[in-house]
């Protein structure tokens, strides 16, 4: 979901400033604690993903100023990936039954959501708000925070796509 303040001219913005990301665990997450170093590494990964994707076309700055968008992000409903293969064994299991289709599913898959607010850095006026959810992909199920890493990468590319679109709409090349 996304809201854009009516009349916002993204053409007047030329820099992005990211506040430090904040994390909130999902209420139903089995894992409710995090080592401070692990939390720092996850926050650094978040910022690195955005920087790597955006820096070529969209300057990232450290201080507010005219033409700078301030971006605040909260990672919400964070769930650690805890892969457990749950197997439903057919009665009289043998190799033939396996070939016929042993059913498996993954339990304890990671997930995460993001809440974003973009503000004019000079006035702190909200110009954009967005919420999105991501579920774990198959390869991300095998690492502790794979679902979060995948989500960070996805959101960084979606941010670039959005910025590219609003830039083209206003005639910026």
C-alpha positions, 0 to 999 in steps of 0.5 A: 500500500502506498500514499503520496501527498497530492501535489508532491513534485519529486522533481525538486528532490535530488538527495536521499537521507536514511534514518536508522532502521527500527526493528519490531518482532512479529507478535507470533514470532517464536524468536523474540530476542536478538543479540545487539551485534546481530541487530546491528549487522541486520541494520547495516545490511538493510542500509547497505542494500539500499545504498548499493542499489540507489547510489548510482542514480540517487545521491545518499546524503547524511544531513537534511537540506533543500531537495533532500528526502528523509526516509524513515523505515521500520521493519515490522512483523520480523520473523526469523527463518527456522527451517523445519521440514514437516513430512506427511508420510504415506502409510506403508512408506516405501520407495515406490510411494516416495516416487508417487509423491511424498508431500513435504512442506516447510514450517517456521518460514521467515517473514517481514514487513516494512513501514516507510515514511518519506518526509521533506527533510527541511519541513518534516512534512510527510510526502509519502507513506508505504507498507509492504509484506514479504514472505520467505522464498525457497532459498532464503528458508535455509538461513537465519535471517534470509527472509529479511535479507531478501526483503531488504533487497526487494524493497531497495529495487522497488524504491529505485523503480519508484524513483525511476518512474516518478523521475520519468513522469516529470521529465528527468533523465 
